[in-house]
Amino acid sequence: MNEANDIVSEKEAGRFIGLVGHTLRKWRQLRIGPPYIKISARCVRYRRADLLRWLESRRVEPGGDGERHTCKRPGDGADGGRDAQ
């Protein structure tokens, strides 16, 4: 594979891992999520290999240690981000 084809935009990276681009932007602000390449203040790119490694690191085996993962926004607590009343 050509190295140039290995690098994708924020939008393409989001599509590749099943998220919208602004989620990746927010995650960068929170210093979480997959590694990225900062070309300039307004230009960020992702390597497909990094995205695949990051996805693999999120993998959970069913029936493994009982740990459960759900798709929540970063920083959401057990209540899904709602304040306890």
TAFEN-V186514 format. One line per field, one symbol per residue. ss: DSSP state (~ for helix, > for strand, _ for the rest). phi: phi as a letter, one per 30 degrees, with the letter a starting at -180 (. if undefined). A space follows every 50 residues. Layout:
# TAFEN-V186514
ss->???
phi->???
This chain:
# TAFEN-V186514
ss->__~~~~>>>~~~~~~~~___~~~~~~~~~~______>>>>__>>>>>~~~ ~~~~~~~____________________________
phi->.dedddcbdedddeddcibdedddddddddibjddbccdaecbbbbcedd ddddeddcdbdeidcidccbdbdejddddijdddc
